[in-house]
Amino acid sequence: MMHRSPGGPGLLRRALLAGTAGVLAAAGLAGAAGTADAASTLGASAAAKGRYFGTAVAAGHLGESAYASTLDTEFTAVTPENEMKWDAVEATRNSFNFASADQIVAHAQGKNMKVRGHTLVWHSQLPGWVGGLSAIDLRTAMNNHITQVMTHYKGKIYAWDVVNEAYQDGSSGARRSSPFQDKLGDGYIEEAFRTARSVDPNAKLCYNDYNTDGQNAKSNAVYAMVKDFKQRGVPIDCVGFQSHFNSASPVPSDYRANLQRFADLGVDVQITELDIEGSGSAQATSYTNVVNACLAVTRCTGITVWGITDKYSWRSSGTPLLFDGNYGKKAAYTAVLSALGGSGSGGGGGGTASCTAAYSLTQSWNGGFNGQVTVTAGSAAITGWTVTVTVTPPQKVSATWNGTPSWDSSGNVMTMKPNGNGNLAAGASTSFGFTVTSNGTTTAPKVGSCTAS
């Protein structure tokens, strides 16, 4: 597990989002999967296993077509990245602003997605006024914040991260210093959960933390708290494991066993902020291990990755997500889909031929642009592929490379086949390119499904 500095990664996420909120994809559009069966996406495949597959969402990116279309196609649950945190909704005491969070919730509801509420009580991203309160005022403010936010979203939230990151890293197993801990003492977590239950008895109430993915002093302390809560009837329904991994802090060997011991306490377990730095087969293997661990634990109800595309990740330089900066499906995506039993997994065999196609803009000028389509094989090797590209009239494709094109009668739909680059190993990629004369129209080409052989 990567260790977080004081202030937590929420601040890093917010800073990165602020720096990238105005940057749109270079006309990036993810192509459709090569098969159309109902379990050809992450969300549909997870649903077939009785689980959700979600992602963190930033309201500021929902206007980007590739971002929204990938979200809508692949995921069945969302977690607002920053829009429900205390500083976002109650910057001034008892004055609430839900506009950005409402945008995410409305989008999710329109697509029948679950929403995880994140987060009600956390030491980070607190407005300054909270830390300056007396103990009596802080207790009032905490309970009011929980009540107002949960009331606003009552009936719309599947599960709430009621308390987030309350324990220290290291070997002590101690509570983290925060205004809540320092002024209200150990009882503040129990009080937060009891208040939450009184407001919305139907929402699942979760404790969420990082560096708790394997058995260690921190996870043992959380385990002891959850066990105590269950024994005393304190309302807690689920525990979230953030699961931020990299080469220095890989998926623990006891990851599955750790999830199971919490589940054995009588709570659901959820993987809430998954990202794994790396690339290629190593990253794909790590993602597979996480998915398999969740599938092996009956009470692991879902997986949420912390973002859709690498370019907006809070750890973007580590390329930790399932889609690259152009919304291309990475080897890790194929591995996750296969682990979930989605199309291309081939059951117990070597996999069914499949592929995906993703478009990116590589160069533009007054009067035209160059585009590239990346073709990625699914969980089995392929010997050929076919991809369609449609341009918007009066655009015309004036040149192509790394592929053999044919055209429909209108001249607007190009069907591209390999030119010596049809053989791809499982998860491997190739690309072809083309030049478009825009003739006054800069609309991005539409990439159709990829058909593998």
C-alpha positions as CSV (number, residue, x, y, z in Angstrom):
1,M,0.0,0.0,0.0
2,M,1.2,3.5,-0.7
3,H,1.4,5.6,2.4
4,R,-0.3,8.9,2.4
5,S,1.0,12.1,3.7
6,P,-1.1,14.2,6.2
7,G,-4.1,15.6,4.3
8,G,-4.7,12.4,2.4
9,P,-5.0,11.8,-1.4
10,G,-8.3,13.6,-1.6
11,L,-6.3,16.8,-1.6
12,L,-4.0,15.4,-4.4
13,R,-7.1,14.3,-6.3
14,R,-8.7,17.7,-6.0
15,A,-5.5,19.5,-7.1
16,L,-5.1,17.3,-10.1
17,L,-8.7,17.7,-11.0
18,A,-8.4,21.4,-10.8
19,G,-5.5,21.3,-13.1
20,T,-7.2,19.1,-15.6
21,A,-10.8,20.1,-15.4
22,G,-10.6,22.2,-18.5
23,V,-8.6,19.8,-20.6
24,L,-10.7,17.7,-22.9
25,A,-9.6,14.5,-24.6
26,A,-8.0,14.9,-28.0
27,A,-11.2,13.8,-29.6
28,G,-10.8,10.4,-27.8
29,L,-13.6,8.0,-28.4
30,A,-13.7,4.4,-27.2
31,G,-14.9,1.9,-29.8
32,A,-17.4,-0.9,-29.0
33,A,-16.4,-4.4,-28.0
34,G,-16.3,-7.0,-30.7
35,T,-19.3,-9.0,-29.4
36,A,-22.7,-7.7,-28.4
37,D,-23.7,-10.2,-25.7
38,A,-25.1,-8.9,-22.5
39,A,-21.9,-9.5,-20.5
40,S,-19.5,-7.7,-22.8
41,T,-18.9,-4.9,-20.4
42,L,-17.4,-4.6,-16.9
43,G,-20.8,-3.7,-15.3
44,A,-22.8,-6.4,-17.1
45,S,-20.2,-9.0,-16.3
46,A,-20.0,-8.1,-12.6
47,A,-23.8,-8.0,-12.4
48,A,-23.9,-11.6,-13.7
49,K,-21.8,-12.4,-10.7
50,G,-24.1,-10.6,-8.3
51,R,-21.9,-7.6,-7.9
52,Y,-21.6,-4.0,-9.1
53,F,-18.6,-2.5,-10.9
54,G,-18.2,1.2,-10.3
55,T,-15.9,4.1,-10.8
56,A,-15.2,7.5,-9.2
57,V,-16.7,10.3,-11.2
58,A,-15.9,14.0,-11.4
59,A,-18.8,16.3,-12.3
60,G,-16.5,18.5,-14.3
61,H,-15.8,15.7,-16.8
62,L,-19.3,14.6,-17.5
63,G,-19.6,17.0,-20.4
64,E,-16.8,15.2,-22.2
65,S,-18.4,12.8,-24.6
66,A,-15.8,10.0,-24.4
67,Y,-15.8,10.2,-20.6
68,A,-19.6,10.0,-20.3
69,S,-20.0,7.3,-22.9
70,T,-17.3,5.1,-21.3
71,L,-19.0,5.6,-17.9
72,D,-22.4,4.8,-19.3
73,T,-21.3,1.8,-21.2
74,E,-19.0,0.1,-18.7
75,F,-20.0,0.9,-15.1
76,T,-23.0,0.2,-12.9
77,A,-22.1,2.4,-9.9
78,V,-20.5,5.7,-9.2
79,T,-18.7,7.4,-6.3
80,P,-18.3,11.2,-6.5
81,E,-14.6,12.0,-6.3
82,N,-14.9,15.3,-4.3
83,E,-18.4,16.6,-4.8
84,M,-19.9,15.2,-1.5
85,K,-17.0,16.0,0.8
86,W,-17.5,18.5,3.6
87,D,-15.7,21.4,2.0
88,A,-17.7,20.9,-1.2
89,V,-21.2,20.8,0.3
90,E,-20.9,22.9,3.5
91,A,-18.1,25.4,3.0
92,T,-19.9,27.8,5.4
93,R,-21.7,26.4,8.5
94,N,-25.2,25.3,7.8
95,S,-25.1,26.6,4.3
96,F,-25.3,23.7,1.9
97,N,-24.5,23.5,-1.9
98,F,-25.3,20.2,-3.5
99,A,-25.1,21.4,-7.2
100,S,-22.1,19.4,-8.3
101,A,-23.0,16.3,-6.4
102,D,-26.6,16.5,-7.6
103,Q,-25.3,16.5,-11.2
104,I,-23.5,13.2,-10.6
105,V,-26.4,11.6,-8.8
106,A,-28.9,12.7,-11.5
107,H,-26.6,11.2,-14.2
108,A,-26.3,7.9,-12.3
109,Q,-30.0,7.7,-11.6
110,G,-30.7,8.3,-15.3
111,K,-28.6,5.2,-16.1
112,N,-29.8,3.1,-13.2
113,M,-26.5,3.1,-11.5
114,K,-25.9,2.7,-7.8
115,V,-24.3,5.7,-6.0
116,R,-21.9,5.4,-3.1
117,G,-21.9,8.5,-0.9
118,H,-18.4,9.7,-0.1
119,T,-17.8,10.8,2.5
120,L,-19.6,12.2,5.6
121,V,-16.9,12.5,8.3
122,W,-13.3,12.7,7.4
123,H,-10.3,14.6,8.8
124,S,-9.3,16.0,5.3
125,Q,-11.0,18.5,3.0
126,L,-12.7,20.1,6.0
127,P,-13.5,23.8,5.8
128,G,-11.6,25.9,8.3
129,W,-14.6,26.7,10.4
130,V,-14.9,23.0,11.5
131,G,-11.6,22.8,13.2
132,G,-12.2,26.0,15.2
133,L,-15.3,24.8,17.0
134,S,-15.6,23.8,20.6
135,A,-16.3,20.2,21.4
136,I,-20.0,20.9,22.0
137,D,-20.3,22.9,18.8
138,L,-18.4,20.3,16.8
139,R,-20.7,17.5,18.0
140,T,-23.7,19.5,16.9
141,A,-22.1,20.4,13.6
142,M,-21.0,16.8,12.8
143,N,-24.5,15.5,13.5
144,N,-26.1,18.3,11.5
145,H,-23.8,17.7,8.6
146,I,-24.6,14.0,8.5
147,T,-28.4,14.7,8.9
148,Q,-28.6,17.4,6.2
149,V,-26.5,15.6,3.6
150,M,-28.2,12.2,4.1
151,T,-31.6,13.8,4.1
152,H,-30.9,15.5,0.8
153,Y,-30.0,12.2,-0.8
154,K,-32.3,9.9,1.1
155,G,-33.4,7.1,-1.1
156,K,-30.8,7.8,-3.7
157,I,-27.6,6.4,-2.1
158,Y,-26.8,2.7,-2.0
159,A,-24.1,3.0,0.7
160,W,-22.4,5.8,2.6
161,D,-18.8,6.1,3.7
162,V,-19.9,7.4,7.0
163,V,-16.4,7.7,8.5
164,N,-13.3,7.7,6.4
165,E,-9.6,7.1,7.3
166,A,-9.9,7.3,11.1
167,Y,-6.8,5.2,11.9
168,Q,-3.1,6.0,11.7
169,D,-0.6,4.2,9.6
170,G,2.2,2.3,11.2
171,S,2.3,-0.2,14.0
172,S,0.4,1.5,16.7
173,G,-3.2,0.8,15.6
174,A,-4.1,4.2,17.1
175,R,-6.8,6.6,16.0
176,R,-5.7,9.4,13.7
177,S,-5.5,12.9,15.2
178,S,-8.4,15.0,13.8
179,P,-10.8,17.6,15.1
180,F,-13.3,14.8,15.7
181,Q,-10.9,12.5,17.5
182,D,-9.1,15.2,19.5
183,K,-12.3,17.0,20.7
184,L,-14.9,14.2,20.8
185,G,-12.8,11.2,21.6
186,D,-13.2,7.6,20.5
187,G,-17.0,7.7,20.6
188,Y,-17.4,10.0,17.6
189,I,-17.3,7.1,15.1
190,E,-20.1,5.3,16.9
191,E,-22.1,8.5,17.2
192,A,-21.7,9.2,13.5
193,F,-23.0,5.8,12.6
194,R,-26.0,6.0,15.0
195,T,-26.9,9.4,13.6
196,A,-26.6,8.1,10.0
197,R,-28.9,5.2,10.7
198,S,-31.5,7.4,12.2
199,V,-31.6,9.6,9.1
200,D,-31.7,6.9,6.4
201,P,-32.3,3.4,7.7
202,N,-32.2,1.9,4.2
203,A,-28.7,3.1,3.2
204,K,-25.8,0.8,3.9
205,L,-23.4,2.4,6.4
206,C,-19.7,1.8,5.7
207,Y,-16.3,2.5,7.3
208,N,-13.7,3.2,4.6
209,D,-9.9,3.2,4.9
210,Y,-6.6,2.6,3.1
211,N,-3.5,0.5,4.0
212,T,-6.0,-2.1,5.4
213,D,-6.0,-4.4,2.5
214,G,-3.9,-7.1,4.3
215,Q,-3.7,-8.0,7.9
216,N,-1.6,-5.5,9.8
217,A,-1.8,-3.2,12.8
218,K,-4.1,-0.8,11.1
219,S,-6.5,-3.4,9.7
220,N,-6.4,-5.2,13.0
221,A,-7.6,-2.0,14.8
222,V,-10.4,-1.5,12.3
223,Y,-11.3,-5.2,12.6
224,A,-11.5,-4.8,16.4
225,M,-13.7,-1.7,16.0
226,V,-16.1,-3.5,13.6
227,K,-16.3,-6.5,15.8
228,D,-17.1,-4.4,18.8
229,F,-19.8,-2.5,16.9
230,K,-21.4,-5.7,15.7
231,Q,-21.4,-7.1,19.2
232,R,-23.0,-4.0,20.7
233,G,-25.5,-3.4,18.0
234,V,-23.9,-0.2,16.6
235,P,-25.2,0.1,13.1
236,I,-22.5,-0.8,10.6
237,D,-23.2,-2.7,7.4
238,C,-20.0,-2.6,5.3
239,V,-16.3,-2.0,5.3
240,G,-14.5,-0.3,2.4
241,F,-11.0,-1.3,1.3
242,Q,-9.5,1.5,-0.8
243,S,-6.9,-0.8,-2.5
244,H,-4.4,1.7,-4.0
245,F,-1.5,-0.5,-5.2
246,N,1.9,-0.1,-6.9
247,S,5.1,-2.1,-7.3
248,A,6.4,-1.0,-3.9
249,S,3.1,-1.8,-2.2
250,P,1.5,-4.7,-4.2
251,V,-1.7,-6.6,-3.7
252,P,-1.1,-8.4,-0.4
253,S,-0.8,-12.2,-0.4
254,D,-3.5,-12.3,2.3
255,Y,-5.8,-9.9,0.5
256,R,-8.6,-12.4,0.0
257,A,-8.2,-13.8,3.6
258,N,-8.4,-10.3,5.0
259,L,-11.6,-9.5,3.1
260,Q,-13.1,-12.8,4.3
261,R,-12.3,-12.2,8.0
262,F,-14.2,-8.9,7.9
263,A,-17.1,-10.5,6.1
264,D,-17.2,-13.2,8.8
265,L,-18.0,-10.4,11.2
266,G,-21.4,-10.0,9.5
267,V,-20.6,-7.0,7.3
268,D,-20.4,-6.6,3.5
269,V,-16.9,-5.7,2.1
270,Q,-16.4,-3.5,-0.8
271,I,-13.3,-2.5,-2.9
272,T,-13.9,1.2,-3.0
273,E,-11.0,3.1,-4.7
274,L,-9.0,0.5,-6.7
275,D,-6.1,1.6,-8.8
276,I,-2.9,-0.3,-9.6
277,E,0.1,1.6,-11.0
278,G,1.9,-0.2,-13.8
279,S,1.2,-1.5,-17.3
280,G,1.0,-4.6,-19.4
281,S,0.8,-8.1,-18.1
282,A,2.0,-7.2,-14.6
283,Q,-0.8,-4.7,-14.1
284,A,-3.3,-7.0,-15.6
285,T,-2.3,-9.8,-13.3
286,S,-2.7,-7.6,-10.2
287,Y,-6.1,-6.5,-11.3
288,T,-7.1,-10.1,-11.9
289,N,-5.9,-11.0,-8.4
290,V,-8.1,-8.3,-6.9
291,V,-11.2,-9.3,-8.8
292,N,-10.7,-13.0,-8.0
293,A,-10.4,-12.1,-4.3
294,C,-13.7,-10.3,-4.4
295,L,-15.5,-13.0,-6.3
296,A,-14.2,-15.6,-3.8
297,V,-15.8,-13.7,-0.8
298,T,-19.6,-14.0,-0.9
299,R,-20.1,-10.8,0.9
300,C,-17.8,-8.7,-1.4
301,T,-20.6,-6.9,-3.0
302,G,-18.7,-4.7,-5.5
303,I,-15.6,-3.1,-6.9
304,T,-15.0,0.6,-7.6
305,V,-12.0,1.8,-9.5
306,W,-10.8,5.3,-8.7
307,G,-11.4,6.9,-12.1
308,I,-12.2,6.0,-15.7
309,T,-9.1,7.2,-17.6
310,D,-5.4,7.4,-16.7
311,K,-5.3,11.0,-17.8
312,Y,-7.6,12.1,-15.0
313,S,-6.2,9.8,-12.3
314,W,-4.8,11.4,-9.1
315,R,-1.8,9.1,-9.9
316,S,-1.8,9.7,-13.7
317,S,1.9,9.3,-14.1
318,G,1.6,5.7,-12.8
319,T,-1.1,4.9,-15.5
320,P,-3.2,3.0,-12.8
321,L,-6.6,2.6,-14.4
322,L,-8.3,0.3,-17.0
323,F,-8.5,2.9,-19.8
324,D,-5.6,4.8,-21.2
325,G,-5.6,8.6,-21.8
326,N,-7.5,8.1,-25.0
327,Y,-10.1,5.8,-23.5
328,G,-8.4,2.8,-25.1
329,K,-9.0,-0.5,-23.2
330,K,-5.8,-1.7,-21.7
331,A,-4.6,-5.2,-21.0
332,A,-5.8,-4.7,-17.5
333,Y,-9.3,-4.1,-18.8
334,T,-9.3,-7.3,-20.7
335,A,-8.0,-9.2,-17.7
336,V,-10.7,-7.8,-15.5
337,L,-13.5,-8.6,-18.0
338,S,-12.1,-12.1,-18.3
339,A,-12.0,-12.6,-14.5
340,L,-15.6,-11.5,-14.3
341,G,-16.6,-14.0,-16.9
342,G,-17.4,-11.5,-19.5
343,S,-17.3,-12.0,-23.3
344,G,-13.8,-13.1,-24.4
345,S,-13.2,-15.1,-21.3
346,G,-14.0,-18.3,-23.1
347,G,-15.0,-20.2,-19.9
348,G,-12.3,-22.8,-19.1
349,G,-10.7,-22.6,-22.5
350,G,-8.2,-20.3,-24.0
351,G,-10.6,-17.5,-24.8
352,T,-12.8,-16.4,-27.6
353,A,-11.5,-14.2,-30.4
354,S,-12.4,-10.6,-29.6
355,C,-11.0,-7.1,-29.9
356,T,-11.7,-3.5,-29.1
357,A,-10.9,-0.3,-31.0
358,A,-10.2,3.2,-29.6
359,Y,-9.7,6.5,-31.5
360,S,-7.3,9.3,-30.7
361,L,-6.5,12.6,-32.5
362,T,-2.8,12.7,-33.2
363,Q,-2.4,16.0,-35.1
364,S,-4.6,18.8,-36.4
365,W,-4.2,21.9,-38.6
366,N,-6.3,24.4,-40.4
367,G,-8.1,22.2,-43.0
368,G,-7.5,18.7,-41.6
369,F,-6.3,16.3,-39.0
370,N,-4.6,12.9,-38.5
371,G,-6.4,10.2,-36.5
372,Q,-5.2,6.9,-35.0
373,V,-7.2,3.8,-34.1
374,T,-5.6,1.4,-31.6
375,V,-6.8,-2.2,-31.9
376,T,-6.4,-4.4,-28.8
377,A,-6.9,-8.2,-28.8
378,G,-9.1,-9.6,-26.0
379,S,-8.2,-12.5,-23.8
380,A,-7.2,-14.7,-26.7
381,A,-4.8,-14.3,-29.6
382,I,-6.3,-13.2,-32.9
383,T,-5.2,-13.5,-36.5
384,G,-7.2,-10.7,-38.0
385,W,-9.4,-7.7,-37.2
386,T,-11.9,-5.4,-39.0
387,V,-12.8,-1.9,-37.8
388,T,-15.2,0.7,-39.3
389,V,-14.5,4.4,-39.2
390,T,-17.2,6.9,-40.2
391,V,-16.5,10.5,-41.1
392,T,-19.0,13.4,-41.1
393,P,-19.6,14.9,-44.6
394,P,-18.2,16.9,-46.2
395,Q,-15.1,15.4,-44.5
396,K,-13.0,13.0,-46.6
397,V,-10.2,10.5,-45.7
398,S,-7.3,11.5,-48.0
399,A,-4.6,9.0,-46.8
400,T,-4.3,5.9,-44.7
401,W,-1.4,3.8,-43.2
402,N,-0.9,0.5,-41.4
403,G,-4.1,-0.9,-42.8
404,T,-6.0,-1.9,-45.9
405,P,-9.1,0.3,-46.4
406,S,-12.4,-0.2,-48.3
407,W,-15.3,2.2,-48.7
408,D,-19.1,2.1,-48.8
409,S,-20.9,3.8,-51.7
410,S,-21.2,7.1,-49.8
411,G,-17.4,7.3,-49.3
412,N,-18.1,8.2,-45.6
413,V,-17.6,4.8,-44.0
414,M,-14.2,3.2,-44.2
415,T,-13.7,-0.4,-43.3
416,M,-10.1,-1.1,-42.3
417,K,-8.4,-4.5,-42.2
418,P,-4.8,-5.4,-41.3
419,N,-1.8,-4.8,-43.5
420,G,0.6,-7.2,-42.0
421,N,-0.5,-6.4,-38.5
422,G,-3.4,-8.8,-38.0
423,N,-1.8,-11.3,-35.6
424,L,-2.0,-10.1,-32.0
425,A,-1.3,-11.9,-28.8
426,A,-3.9,-11.8,-26.1
427,G,-4.1,-8.2,-24.7
428,A,-1.7,-6.9,-27.4
429,S,-2.3,-3.8,-29.5
430,T,-1.6,-2.4,-32.9
431,S,-2.8,0.7,-34.7
432,F,-3.7,2.2,-38.0
433,G,-3.9,5.9,-39.0
434,F,-5.5,8.2,-41.5
435,T,-5.6,11.8,-42.7
436,V,-9.0,13.6,-42.9
437,T,-9.6,16.7,-45.0
438,S,-12.1,18.5,-42.8
439,N,-13.7,20.8,-45.4
440,G,-14.9,23.0,-42.6
441,T,-16.1,20.2,-40.3
442,T,-14.0,19.1,-37.3
443,T,-16.3,16.5,-35.8
444,A,-14.3,13.5,-34.6
445,P,-14.7,10.3,-36.6
446,K,-17.0,7.6,-35.2
447,V,-15.3,4.2,-34.6
448,G,-17.5,1.2,-34.9
449,S,-17.1,-2.2,-33.4
450,C,-13.9,-4.2,-33.8
451,T,-14.5,-7.7,-35.2
452,A,-11.8,-10.3,-34.6
453,S,-10.9,-13.5,-36.3
